[in-house]
Structure formats: structure tokens, C-alpha cells
Amino acid sequence: MSMKTVLILILIILFAVLLIQNSGLAALKFYFWSVYAPQFVLVFLVFCLGFLAGFLIAKSGKPKDKRVLSQASASSPAKPQS
């Protein structure tokens, strides 16, 4: 297995332990709205929201970079032929 795969498996195991150990009831309050749920559900939801935010930010930068690279190569002067 590659180092990246091992690291991902270790992180998944640590995250699973974190979820199992936080089974108590917790309140999520947002202004006038309150939700009571087990802590592991709230931790999992926050993890998913963070992952989704990071994924969307990473994806939003890629098309811009490709356009910049294609514009730079299109505007570069032609190489003189020998």
C-alpha cells in the first residue's frame, strides 16, 4: 500500500474512534433554532460540511488556472525557425 493510502486509513480510524467516544446528547443553537442530537452526529455533519467546503474551493480554482495557462501559451511569441 502507498503512504497516502495508509495515512487515509489511519485518519478514518481516528475519526471513527472520535465519533464512537462522543455519543452524549448535545445542543446546536443558531439564533432561535435549536437541535438536540448525539454529539457524533453533529461532529460528523461538521466534518462533512468542512470536507464539502474544501472540495468546492479546490474545484473552483482549477478552471481558472487552465484558462490562465492557455491564454499565456496563446499569447507567447512564436519560436523562430532555424
LOZATI-802885 format. One record per atom (N, C-alpha, C): x, y, z; residue in one letter. Coordinates in Angstrom, 1 decimal, padded with zeros to 4 digits, always signed. Example, Ala and Ser with C-alpha at 12.3 -4.5 7.8 and 13.67 -1.06 7.14 Angstrom:
// LOZATI-802885
+013.2, -005.7, +007.8, A .
+012.3, -004.5, +007.8, A .
+013.2, -003.3, +007.8, A .
+012.8, -002.2, +007.1, S .
+013.7, -001.1, +007.1, S .
+012.9, +000.0, +007.9, S .
//
This chain:
// LOZATI-802885
+000.8, -001.2, +000.0, M .
+000.0, +000.0, +000.0, M .
+000.9, +001.2, +000.0, M .
+000.4, +002.3, -000.6, S .
+001.1, +003.5, -000.7, S .
+001.0, +004.3, +000.7, S .
+001.9, +005.2, +000.8, M .
+001.9, +006.0, +002.1, M .
+000.6, +006.8, +002.2, M .
+000.1, +007.3, +001.1, K .
-001.1, +008.1, +001.1, K .
-002.3, +007.2, +001.5, K .
-002.4, +006.0, +001.1, T .
-003.5, +005.1, +001.5, T .
-003.4, +004.8, +003.0, T .
-002.2, +004.5, +003.5, V .
-002.1, +004.2, +004.9, V .
-002.5, +005.5, +005.7, V .
-002.1, +006.6, +005.3, L .
-002.4, +007.8, +006.1, L .
-004.0, +008.1, +006.1, L .
-004.6, +007.8, +004.9, I .
-006.1, +008.0, +004.9, I .
-006.7, +007.0, +005.8, I .
-006.3, +005.7, +005.8, L .
-006.9, +004.7, +006.7, L .
-006.7, +005.1, +008.1, L .
-005.5, +005.6, +008.5, I .
-005.3, +006.0, +009.9, I .
-006.2, +007.1, +010.3, I .
-006.4, +008.1, +009.4, L .
-007.3, +009.2, +009.7, L .
-008.8, +008.7, +009.8, L .
-009.2, +007.8, +009.0, I .
-010.5, +007.3, +009.1, I .
-010.7, +006.5, +010.4, I .
-009.7, +005.8, +010.8, I .
-009.8, +005.0, +012.1, I .
-009.9, +006.0, +013.2, I .
-009.1, +007.1, +013.2, L .
-009.1, +008.1, +014.3, L .
-010.4, +008.8, +014.3, L .
-011.0, +009.1, +013.1, F .
-012.3, +009.8, +013.1, F .
-013.4, +008.8, +013.6, F .
-013.3, +007.6, +013.3, A .
-014.3, +006.6, +013.8, A .
-014.2, +006.5, +015.3, A .
-013.0, +006.5, +015.9, V .
-012.9, +006.5, +017.4, V .
-013.5, +007.8, +018.0, V .
-013.2, +008.9, +017.3, L .
-013.8, +010.2, +017.8, L .
-015.3, +010.1, +017.8, L .
-015.9, +009.6, +016.8, L .
-017.4, +009.5, +016.7, L .
-017.9, +008.6, +017.8, L .
-017.3, +007.4, +018.0, I .
-017.8, +006.5, +019.0, I .
-017.7, +007.0, +020.4, I .
-016.6, +007.8, +020.7, Q .
-016.4, +008.3, +022.1, Q .
-017.3, +009.5, +022.4, Q .
-017.9, +010.1, +021.4, N .
-018.8, +011.2, +021.6, N .
-020.2, +010.9, +021.3, N .
-020.8, +010.1, +022.2, S .
-022.2, +009.6, +022.0, S .
-023.2, +010.4, +022.9, S .
-022.7, +011.3, +023.7, G .
-023.6, +012.1, +024.5, G .
-024.5, +013.0, +023.7, G .
-025.6, +013.5, +024.3, L .
-026.5, +014.4, +023.7, L .
-025.9, +015.8, +023.7, L .
-026.0, +016.5, +022.6, A .
-025.5, +017.9, +022.5, A .
-026.6, +018.8, +021.8, A .
-026.5, +020.1, +022.1, A .
-027.4, +021.0, +021.5, A .
-026.7, +021.9, +020.5, A .
-027.3, +022.1, +019.4, L .
-026.8, +023.0, +018.4, L .
-027.8, +024.2, +018.3, L .
-027.3, +025.3, +018.7, K .
-028.2, +026.5, +018.8, K .
-027.7, +027.5, +017.7, K .
-028.7, +028.0, +017.0, F .
-028.4, +029.1, +016.0, F .
-029.6, +030.1, +016.1, F .
-029.3, +031.2, +016.7, Y .
-030.4, +032.2, +017.0, Y .
-031.6, +031.6, +017.7, Y .
-032.7, +031.5, +017.0, F .
-033.9, +031.0, +017.7, F .
-034.1, +029.5, +017.4, F .
-033.2, +028.9, +016.7, W .
-033.3, +027.5, +016.3, W .
-032.4, +026.6, +017.1, W .
-033.0, +025.5, +017.7, S .
-032.2, +024.6, +018.5, S .
-032.4, +023.2, +018.0, S .
-031.3, +022.4, +017.9, V .
-031.4, +021.0, +017.6, V .
-030.7, +020.2, +018.6, V .
-031.3, +019.2, +019.1, Y .
-030.6, +018.3, +020.1, Y .
-030.3, +016.9, +019.4, Y .
-029.1, +016.5, +019.4, A .
-028.7, +015.3, +018.7, A .
-027.5, +014.7, +019.4, A .
-027.2, +013.5, +019.2, P .
-025.9, +012.9, +019.7, P .
-024.7, +013.7, +019.1, P .
-023.7, +013.8, +020.0, Q .
-022.5, +014.6, +019.6, Q .
-021.9, +014.0, +018.3, Q .
-021.9, +012.7, +018.2, F .
-021.2, +012.1, +017.0, F .
-021.9, +012.5, +015.7, F .
-023.2, +012.7, +015.8, V .
-024.0, +013.1, +014.6, V .
-023.5, +014.6, +014.2, V .
-023.5, +015.4, +015.2, L .
-023.1, +016.8, +015.0, L .
-021.6, +016.9, +014.5, L .
-020.7, +016.1, +015.1, V .
-019.3, +016.1, +014.6, V .
-019.2, +015.6, +013.2, V .
-020.0, +014.5, +012.9, F .
-020.0, +014.0, +011.5, F .
-020.5, +015.1, +010.5, F .
-021.6, +015.8, +010.9, L .
-022.1, +016.8, +010.0, L .
-021.1, +017.9, +009.8, L .
-020.4, +018.4, +010.8, V .
-019.4, +019.4, +010.7, V .
-018.3, +019.0, +009.8, V .
-017.9, +017.7, +010.0, F .
-016.8, +017.1, +009.2, F .
-017.2, +017.1, +007.7, F .
-018.4, +016.7, +007.4, C .
-018.9, +016.7, +006.0, C .
-019.0, +018.1, +005.4, C .
-019.5, +019.0, +006.2, L .
-019.5, +020.4, +005.7, L .
-018.1, +021.0, +005.5, L .
-017.2, +020.7, +006.3, G .
-015.8, +021.1, +006.1, G .
-015.2, +020.5, +004.9, G .
-015.4, +019.2, +004.7, F .
-014.9, +018.5, +003.5, F .
-015.5, +019.1, +002.3, F .
-016.8, +019.3, +002.3, L .
-017.5, +019.8, +001.1, L .
-017.0, +021.2, +000.8, L .
-016.8, +022.1, +001.8, A .
-016.3, +023.4, +001.6, A .
-014.9, +023.4, +001.0, A .
-014.0, +022.5, +001.5, G .
-012.7, +022.4, +000.9, G .
-012.7, +021.9, -000.5, G .
-013.6, +020.9, -000.8, F .
-013.7, +020.3, -002.1, F .
-014.1, +021.4, -003.1, F .
-015.1, +022.1, -002.7, L .
-015.7, +023.2, -003.6, L .
-014.7, +024.3, -003.9, L .
-013.9, +024.6, -002.9, I .
-012.9, +025.7, -003.0, I .
-011.8, +025.2, -003.9, I .
-011.4, +023.9, -003.7, A .
-010.3, +023.3, -004.6, A .
-010.8, +023.2, -006.0, A .
-012.0, +022.8, -006.3, K .
-012.6, +022.7, -007.6, K .
-012.7, +024.1, -008.3, K .
-013.0, +025.1, -007.5, S .
-013.3, +026.4, -008.1, S .
-012.0, +027.0, -008.7, S .
-010.9, +026.7, -008.2, G .
-009.6, +027.2, -008.7, G .
-009.1, +026.6, -009.9, G .
-009.4, +025.4, -010.2, K .
-008.8, +024.6, -011.3, K .
-009.2, +025.2, -012.7, K .
-010.4, +025.5, -013.0, P .
-010.7, +026.1, -014.4, P .
-010.0, +027.4, -014.6, P .
-009.9, +028.2, -013.6, K .
-009.3, +029.5, -013.7, K .
-007.8, +029.3, -014.1, K .
-007.1, +028.4, -013.4, D .
-005.7, +028.1, -013.7, D .
-005.6, +027.6, -015.1, D .
-006.5, +026.8, -015.6, K .
-006.3, +026.3, -017.0, K .
-006.5, +027.4, -018.0, K .
-007.4, +028.3, -017.7, R .
-007.6, +029.4, -018.7, R .
-006.4, +030.3, -018.7, R .
-005.8, +030.6, -017.5, V .
-004.6, +031.4, -017.5, V .
-003.5, +030.8, -018.2, V .
-003.3, +029.4, -018.1, L .
-002.3, +028.8, -018.8, L .
-002.5, +028.8, -020.3, L .
-003.7, +028.6, -020.7, S .
-004.0, +028.5, -022.2, S .
-003.8, +029.9, -022.8, S .
-004.2, +031.0, -022.0, Q .
-004.0, +032.3, -022.5, Q .
-002.5, +032.7, -022.6, Q .
-001.8, +032.2, -021.6, A .
-000.3, +032.5, -021.6, A .
+000.4, +031.8, -022.8, A .
+000.0, +030.6, -023.1, S .
+000.6, +029.9, -024.2, S .
+000.1, +030.5, -025.6, S .
-001.1, +031.0, -025.6, A .
-001.6, +031.5, -026.9, A .
-000.9, +032.9, -027.2, A .
-000.6, +033.6, -026.2, S .
-000.1, +034.9, -026.4, S .
+001.5, +035.0, -026.5, S .
+002.1, +033.8, -026.2, S .
+003.6, +033.8, -026.3, S .
+004.0, +033.9, -027.8, S .
+005.1, +034.6, -028.0, P .
+005.6, +034.7, -029.4, P .
+006.0, +033.4, -030.0, P .
+005.9, +033.3, -031.3, A .
+006.3, +032.1, -032.0, A .
+007.8, +031.9, -032.0, A .
+008.3, +030.7, -031.9, K .
+009.7, +030.5, -031.8, K .
+010.3, +030.6, -033.2, K .
+011.4, +031.3, -033.4, P .
+012.0, +031.4, -034.7, P .
+012.5, +030.0, -035.2, P .
+012.3, +029.8, -036.5, Q .
+012.8, +028.5, -037.1, Q .
+014.2, +028.7, -037.6, Q .
+015.0, +027.7, -037.4, S .
+016.4, +027.7, -037.9, S .
+016.5, +027.2, -039.3, S .
//
